[in-house]
Amino acid sequence: IGSSSGGSDTGTSTSSDEDEEPRTGWLHNAKSKAALDQEARRQQQRRQEGGAAAGSSAAGSTLGGPDARQLLRREMEKKARNHRILNPPTFHAVGDRRVVVTEHKVAVPLRRASDGNNEDDDVANLLPGVNAASTPSGPTIDVFFTVVETIENDADERFFAQTLNLSDSPKTGPYRQTGRADLYVSRAKLGNADEMILYLQGGPGFGAPAPIVSLGLGEKGSWAAEALAKGYKRVVLMDQRGTGRSTPITKQTLQRRFPDLFALDDIAAVTENDADYGQSTGVGFATIAEQLDRWEAMNPELAARVGVGIGQAADYMACFRADSIVGDAEDVKTALLMPTDDKVTPRPWGAALGQSFGGFCMMSYLSLIPNPPKVCLLTGGIAPMLTPAYDAYTRLWDKVKERNMQYYDMYPGDIALVKRIVKRLLEEPATLPSGGKLTARRFLQLGLGLGGSPSAFASMHALFASAFVDEGGSGDFEEDDFTKAFLKRIDSDQSFDDNPIYFLMHESIYADGHSQSPTDWAAHRAYLDLTRTPSEFSYELTAGLDSDDRPTLFSGEMVFPWMADGDYAELSGFGMRALAQSLACKDDWTPLYNKENMRRALAPGGPCKAAAAVYYDDMYVDFDCSMAVAARGGPLEHCKVYVTNEYQHSGLRDAGASIFVKLLGMAKGSVRTPS
C-alpha cells in the first residue's frame, strides 16, 4: 500500500525556506501553526500589494482566522494526495512539434464511501467526494498517470528542461518528486480542467497506453494527437488502479499482501495432482469448501487462516472496479488543478474518452460523480447494463461463432490444422515456458483476438502455421511435436498470467448492484447450456469430425473457472482458485450505474454531452444490448450514436484520429450524426 509518506525532522531547518522538507509538527506532520500563520501573513501582504478586492479581504484579514484554517486544510489535502512527478520530463519530436511527457503518482483512498457528503467537516473532506473513512488514517494506494502536452514556446522548453528537472536541487528521493509536482502545478496555474482530456483504458486489467510506444503523437497518428490538435492542452493517461504502475495486482503482489490466502497451496497441490483434481472434479465453491472442511478437521488453525485470507483478499479486490476508478480520476484531476476553497463551482474534465471497459467506466462517471466530464466519448463501450450477464454472454457466443466462420472463410485450410492441434492437445496437453499447460480449451481461447485489428486473422494464421515441427521429412521428430516458437508465442499472446484482474474481475463489470449479483461464471454457464446436447460449440466433438462443414470454434472474450486449474500458472493454486470463486459467488456487489443520473447529466441543456461509436459486428460488447441502453427512454438516450461495421472493437486503435474527430464533432454538434 502506497500510503502518504512523511519526513521526520532530523536536523535544524530554516523557517524562511519555502521549499523545506515536511517537518513533524502540528496535526500529523503538517507545517507548524507558526509557519502557517507566517504564510498567511505573506499571502495577506501579497493581496494588499496586488490590489486585491478590499471588500473580500476584510473578513479574512485577521491573522490566524479563516486564512490560517484554509491553509491548514490545503496542507492536509496536499499531504493526503502526495502528488509526485517521478522522473525528469521526457521530450519527443513528433513531426513539426515537440511534446513533453511527465510521469505522476498520487495517493488515493483504497476504499471510497458512497455517501461522503460532509462538506463542512475539514477532516472528513480531505479529497473531493471522499468522507472520513478515506482520510490519511485509512489505507491508500498509488495511482500512476502520464500527462502529454505540447511545447509551445521557449519558456515551456526552459521550464521542463531546466526548472522541473531539479538537477541542482539539494532535495532527493520523494522530496524531489513532490517538489517537481509543486512546481508543475504552480506554473500551470490551472483554475479548471476545461483544456484537459482523460483517457480510460479498456480491460479490466490493463494499464494505459504508453506515449510514443503504443500511442502515436504525430499528426493524425492517434486520437491523442488529434486531441492536442483540437485544443486540448493536456492528455492524461491514467493506469487504472491495480494495473500498470498503479499498485499493480499480480499473483506475486497478492502473495505478499495476503500470505494466508496461499497457505494451503503447496499442500493442496499434492492432493490435487494425486486426484487429477482439475480434470476430474472441475472447480466449484463446494469443492473449495470441502477442502477447507477437510483441513479444518486436520489443522483447524491453518484452515481458519486460509478462510480469513480468502475473505480479506476478496474484500480488497472489490475495491478495484469502475466506481473506484472514476473516483481516482477525480483525485488525479484535483492534483493537477490549483487548490481552491470554492466547494461550489464545479471543475469537471474538459473531455474524457473511454475505450471498451473504459466506456463502462464513463457510464459510472455519469452515474456516480456529481460533475462528470463535459464531453464524454465512448468507443465500443456502452455497457449492457439492461441485460443480465448470462444473457449478454449467450448473445456473444453467437457473435463469436460468426467471427469464427469469417476466419475460416479466409483461411479454409486452417479448419483441418486447428482440428489437428486440438486433437493433439486433447491427447496430451503441452507444457508452456511459463509453467502453464496448453490444453485444448486454453488453445481455443486464442479466439479472443478474432475481434481485433484488420491484421488479426493473418496473425492467427501465421501462428497456426508454426505449430508443428517440420524437418522436411527427416523423421527425427514425431509428427505432432509442437515447435518452441509456437509455445512461446501462445504464452506471449495470452496475457492473463501478467494481468490477473482480467480473469478475477472480468465478470464483475456486469454486476450492477445486488440485482445483478452474483455473476457465477456467466460465460461458462452459457457455454455449458449450449453444449448439453451435441453442438457445434463442443470442441471435443467437432475436432473428431473429418468434415470441413463443422469447424472447431474458438471462444471469445470470456473467462472460465478451469483457467485456475493449471492452464495458467499464475492463476492457479488453491489460493487463486478460491479467490476467483469467492468473487464469482459474491452476491452483494455495489451499484455501478444510476439511470436517472445518466439521463440528467446528458439531458438537453445539461452539463455533459456524449457521443459513442457502436460497432455492429462487435464480438466483445453485444450490439443489440448496447443499442437498448442508447434507445429512446434508455439511460443514454441523449448520447449520439455512430453505428458502423467498418471497424471491429479495435477501431480506436486502427483509426483513432478519424473516429475521435467524428465523435467530438457529434458531441459538440458540428457533425450531424445520426443524420
N, C-alpha and C positions, 0 to 999 in steps of 0.2 A: 504494500500500500504506500503510495507516494504522498505521505502527509506533509503538511506545511512544515518546512524546516526553519528553525530559528537559531541565530548565532548567539553565543554567550559572550559576555564582556570579559575578555581575557587580559585586557590591559587598559591603560588610560586612553581616553579619547577626547577629541576637541569638539565641544558642543557646537561650534560655528560651522563645522564641516557638514554640509547638507548631504554629502554622499557617504557618510559614515555607515558602517555595517550595523545591522539591528542590534540594540542593546537589551539586556534583560532589565525590564523596567515595569512601569505601571501597566496593569492588565495584560498579563500573558505576553511579555516580550514586545509590547508596543513601545513607541517612544515614551519617554518620561513625560509627566504632566508639565514640568518646567519647559521641556523642549517644545511641547505642543503650544503652550502659551506664547513662547518666543516666536514660533512660526506664525501664530495668529496675529501677533503684533506686526510682523513683517508684511503679512497679507493686507492687514488694515492700512498700513502705511502706503503700500503699493496702490491700493484702491484710491486713497486720498490723492496721491501724487498723479494718478492717471485720470482723475476727474470722474470717478465712478459716481453714479447717481446718489445724491445726498440723501434723498428720501428713503432709499432702501438700506442705506448704511447705518441709519440711526439705531435701528433695532439691534443690529449686530455689532455695534461699536464697543460694547462692554467686554473688556478682556476677560477670558475665562468663561464667557457666556456661550451663546449659540455657536460662535465661530470655533471655539475650542471643542465643543461637543461634536460638531460636524467634522472637524479634523480628526478627532479620535475615531469616529465612525469610519472615515475613509481609510485611516491606518489599519483598522481591524479588517475592513473589506480587502484591502491590498494584501495584508498578511495572510488572510484565508485563501485568497486566489493564487498567491505565489506565482505570478506570471514571470516566465523566464524566456529569454531568447538563447538557445543552447549554444550556438556557434556564430562566428562572424558571418555576415551575409555572403551569398554567392551570386556572381554575375553571369549572365548568359547573353550571348549575341544571337538575336532571332531576327533575321532579315535586316531591315534598316533601323532597328531599335535595339535597346538593351533592357533586359528585365533583371530584377533582383529578387532573390528568394530568401526569406528568413524563416527559421525553424523555431517554433514556440512550444512551450508547455504551460498548462495551468493546472492547478489542483481543483477538483470538483468533488462534491459530496458523493459518496458511494450510493447512499440511499436518498431518494427525494420524496418528501411528503407531498401528497396530492392536495393538501388543504392549507399550504403555507401562506396565509393572508394577513399576518400580523404586521401591518405597515408601521406601527408605532413603536415596536419593540426593537431597540438598537441591536441587541444581541441576536434576536431571532431572525433579523432581516439582513444578515451579512451579505447574502447573494440574492440576486433577483429570483423571486419565485421559490425561495428556499426558507424553511422555517427553522426553529431552534434545533431540530434533530440533525440539521446539516451544518451547524456551526463548527469551528475548528475543533471542538471537543469530540466530534463524531469522526468516523473514518472517511478518508478521502482517497481518491485515485487520481492519477495523472492522465490528462488528455493532451495529445500532441496534434499540432496543426502547422501547416506551412502557409505563408502569405506570399503571393506573387504580385508584383507591381512593376510598372514601367518607370525607368529612369527618365525623367522629363527635362532635367537641366543640370548645370554644373553643381548647383547647391545639393541636389539629390546625390550626385556622384560623391561629393566630398563627405556628406553625412554618412552614407552607407559604407564607403571605403575607409574612412578615417575615424570619424566620431564614434560610430556604432561598433567599430572593430574593438575599441577599448584596449588596443595593444599596449598603450603606455600607462594604463591604469594600474594602480597597486592592488586593485581588487582581484581575487582569484576565485575559482570554483563557482559555487552557487551565487556568490555576491556579484561576480562579474556578469552572470546570466541575468540576474534581476536588474542589475544596472543597465544592461542593454535594453531590457524591456521598458524600464522607466524612461530612458532616452527616446526610444521609439515612440511611445505613447505621447510624450511631451512635445515632440516635434510634429507629429501628425496632427495633433490638436483636433481630433475628430469629435465633434459635438453630436453627430448622428452617424448612422450606418448606411445612409442612402446610396453611397457610391461603393459599397462592398457587396459581393455576391458569395454566397456559401454553397459549397458542393457537398451533397450527401451521397455516399457511395452505395453501390449495390452489395448484396450479400444475403444474410448477415454473416459477418466473419472476416471481411477483407478491409485492409486499410485503403486510404485514398490513393489515387494515382500520384506517382512522383513526377514533379515538373521536369520537363525535358526527356526523362527516361521513358515514361509511358503517357505523357500528356504534352503534345507538341504545342509550342507557343509562337511559331512563325505565323505569317499571315495566312489566315484561314486554315491553320494547322490543327485546330480543335475548337471545341465550344469555348474553352478558356481564352484562346486567342481572340475569338470574336467578342467575348465579354469585355476584354480590355479595349478592343476597338470601339465598342458601343458605349463607352463612357464609364464603365465600372473600373475604378482605380485600383481596387484590391480584390484578388480572387483568393478565397480562403478554403483550403483543402484540409478537412478535419478527419483524422483517423478516429472512427467511432470507438467508443470505449471497448476494451477487450481485443482490439485489432491493431495491426501495425505497431506503432510505438506508444499507443495509449493503454498502458497497463495490460499488455497482451495476455490472452488466455491460451495456454497450451497445456498439454499433459504435464510437462515439466513444471510450469508455474503453479498448476493445481496441486501437484505433489508437495511443493514447498509450502503452500498456503494451508492445505488440508491433509497432512500426513496420515491422519486416522482414516480418511476415506480409502486409502490404499493399503491399509494394514493387513488385509486378507489376501492381497493379490498373489503373492508367491505361494502361499499355502493352497489357495483355491485353484491356482493354475495346475498344480499336480493332480488334484481331484478331477478337474475338467478334462485334462488330457487323458487320464485313465478311462473316463467315461465317454470319451469323444463327445464332450458336452455340447459343443457348438453345432455339430451335425445332427445329434440325436434328439436333443430336447429343445433347441432353439432358445430364445430369450423371452422372459416374461417376469413381471414383478413377483408372481408366485414362486418362481424358481429362485429368485434372489432372496425372497422372504424365507423360503425353505432352507436355503443355505445358512442364512443368519440364525434361524431357529436351531439348526443342527450345531452350529458353532456356539450358540448360547448354552447348549447342553454340555459342550465340552470345555468351553472357555468363556464364561459369561462376561468377564471384563473386556476381553478382546472384541466380542460381538457387540457389546454396548458402545465401545469406542467407534467401531465402524458405523454403527447406526447413527450416532451423533454426527460423524463426519459426513455421511450422506445428506443429512438434513442441513448441515451448515453449508455445504457446497451448493446444494440446490437453492437455498436462500440467496447465496451470493450470485449465482448465475441469473436468478430472476431480476437482478439489478441491471442486466445488460440488454435491455430491449429498447424499442423506439421511444417509449415515454421518457426514459432516462437520457437517451441520446439527444433529443431535442432540448432538454434542459441543459445538457453540456454545451450545445450550440449557443444557447443564450449566454452562458458564462464566458465562452470564447469571445463573443461579441462585446460583452461588457468589459473584458480585459483590454480590448483594443480601443475602446472609447475613452474620452476624457471623463474623469469622475464627476458626478453631479449629485446634488442633494434634491433635485427635482424628481419626485417619485410619481408625478402625474403625466408629464409629457412623454409619450411613447417614443422609443428609438429602435424601431424594427430594422432588420436587414433590408437593404435595398432590393435584393432578389435572392432566391435560392433555387438550386437545381437538384432534383432528386432522380437518380437512375435506378430503376428496378426497386429493390428494397429501400433505396433512398427515397423513392416516391411514396412508399408506405410511411416512411418517417415524416415526409412532408404532410401527409394526411394527419398524422399525430400532432404535428406542429399546428395545423389549422384547428385541431380539436382541443388541445390542452394548453397552449401558450396564449396568454391574453393578447399579445401583439405579434402575430406571425409575420413572416416576410411580406413585403409589399407586393412582390411579384413571385409567384410560386410556379415553377415549371417542373413537369413530371414526364419522364420518358420510360415507357414500359413499366410504369409503377403505380397504376391505380389498383390499390389492394382490393381483393374480392370480399370486402367487409360484410356484404349482404349474403354471402354464401358460406355455409359450414365447410370446414377444411376437407372433410371426407368427400363432399360433393364436388368441391373445386378440383381435387385430385382425380376423381373419377372422370371429369371432363378432360383433364390434362392428359390422361392416358390415351385418349382418342387423338389428341393433338400430337402426342409423341409417336403414335403409330403412323400417322400421315407423314410426319417428317422422316421416319424410317423408310417409308416407301419411296419418298423422293430421293433419298440417298441411294437406295438400291436401283432406282431408275437410272441414276447417273453412273453407278458402278455395279452393273448386274453380275460381273464376275466375282464380286465380293460376297455374294449370297453363299456360295459353296465354301469360300475361305473362312467366313465368320462361323459357319457351322462346324468346320474342321477345328477351329480354335476352341469353340465351346465344348465339343465332344472330348477334345484332349484334356480340357480343364475339368470336365465332369469326372473323367477317369482319375486324374491326379492333378490337384492344384500345384501351381509353381510358386517357389519362394522368391519374393521380391528383394531387391537390395536393401530396402528399408526394414526388412524383417516381417513385413506383412505377407499375406497369402493372396496370390492371384487365383481366385476362384472364378467359375463361370459367371456367377452373379456379379462379382466385382468387375470383371471384364466388360460386362454389358452396361455398367454404369458410365462407360465412355460415351454413351449416348447423350450425356449431359452437354457435350459440345456440339451436338447436331443443330442447335438453335442459335449458334453464334455467327461469326463473321462470314462473308462470302467464301473465304478460303477454308471454312471448317470441314466441308466434305472432302476436299483434296487432302487436307492434313490427316484426316482419319484414314483415308485410302492408303496414303504413304505409310502410316503406322502399321496397318494390317499387312501390307506387302512385306514388311520387315520382320514378321512374326517368327518364321521358321528358318533354321539354319539351312543354307543351300550350298553344298560343297561341289556342285557341278557333277553329281553322280559318283563321287569318290567312294561313298559308302562308309566313311569314317564316323558318321554321326547317325543316330536314329532319325527316322523320317520326321518325327514330330518334336524334335528338340527346339525349344524357344531360343532366340538369339538374346544375348545380354543387352544389346541395344534396345530391343523391344521391351524388355522388362524394365530397364532404366527409364525409358520414355513413359511408360504407364505410371511409374512412381512419380514422375515429374508432372504429368498431366492431371493426376488426381490429387488434389491439394487438401483433402480432409485431414490428413495427419498434421499438417502445419497450421491449419485453420479449424480447430475442432468446434468453434462456435457454429460453423456452417452445418455441422452434424447435430450438436447438442441443442441448439436453439432454433433450428430452421423452422420446424412446425409451430413453434410458439409465436411466430409473427402472425399467425392466423387466429391466435387465441385472444379474442377481443372481449375480455371480461369473463365472468362466470358462465354466461350462456354459451360461450364457445370453448369451454374447458371441460374435460381435458382433450387434447388432440389425439392422444393414444395411438400414435403411429398411423395417422390417417392414410398416407400414401400406401403403406404396406397393407392396411386393411382393404383398401380399394383393389390392390393387386390380388390379394387372396380371394376376394369375391369374384374377380374376373377370371380366375383360374380354377374355380371349384369344379368346373366341368371342363373337358378338353377345349383348349382355347389357343388362339394364335399368339397370345401373350405368354404361354408356357414355353420357356426356352428348352426345358428338358424334352418336351415333345417335338418341337419344330427342329431342333438340332439333329434329331434322328430321322427326319424325313428327307429323302433324296430330291424331292421336287423343289424347283425354284419358286413355285407358286406360294409356298409357305416359308418365307424367310424368317430367320430368328431375329426378334425385335430387341432393340436396345431400350433401356429405361431413360428417363429424363432427369429433371432437377428434383430429385426425391431422395429422402433418407429412409433407411431401413434399420430395424433393430439388430439384424445379423452383422452389420458393419462393425460392431464391437465384439464379434466372436472370433477375432484373429485375422479377419480380412485386412483390417487396417491396424498396424501395430500400435500406433499412438492413441487409438480409440478403444483399445482392448484392455482386458484385465477386469477383475471383479469391480474395482472402484469406478472406472469409467462406465462400465455397463450399468452399474447400479445408479450412477448419477443420471445417465441418459434415460433410464426407465423412470426414475423419480420425476424428471422434468416432463416426460411424456404423459405421466399419470397425474400431474398437478392439476387440480380442479378449482383453483382459486386465483387464476391469473387476473391481473388488474386490467381495466379498460384501456384500449389504445386509441379509440375513436369516439367522437361525440358528433352525431349527425347535425344537431341544431347549431352547434358552434361552427361547424364547417359551412353550413348554409349562411349563417350570419356574417362570417368573415368575408365570404365571396359574393354576397348579395350586391346588386347594383348600388353604387354609392358607398359600398363598404370599404374597409381599409385594405383589402387584398384583391389582386387579380390573379387568375390562374389559367394556364394552358397545358395540355397534355398530349403527347404522342402515344397513340394506341396502335400496336402492331397487330394486324389482322391474323397473321399466321403464328403469333407468339406461342411457343410451346412451354414457356415458363409462367406466364401470367395469362389466364384464360381471357380471351377477347370478350365473350358474352358476359362474363362475371364483371369485367371492368366497365363495360358499357351500361350495365344495370346501375352501377354506382353513379355514373355521369348522366343518366337519363333524367328527363323532367320529373321533378319530385324527389330525385335522389340526393344524397349528401353533396355531390359535386355537380349539381345541375347547372351551376353558373361557371363551371370550368369549361373553357373552349377546348374542343377535342379535334385533333388532327388524326384521322384514321388512314392507315396506309399499309399496303402489302409490299412496298418497295424494299423495306428493311425487315430484318429479323430483330430479335430482342437486343442485339448489339448495335442498333442504329446509331446511338450516340457516339460509340467508338468508331464506327465506319464512316459516318457522315456528320460528325458532331457540329461542325461550323454551320452548315446549312440548316440542320434541324434546330439548333439554338436560335438562329436568326428568325426562323419561321415562328417558333413558339413565342419568342419575346415579342415579335410583332403582333401575334394573335392576342397575347395577354394585354398589350398596350393599345390595341385597336387599330394599328396601322396595317395589319394583314387581315383580310376578310376570309377567314377560315373558321368554321364551316361557311360555305358560300351562301 
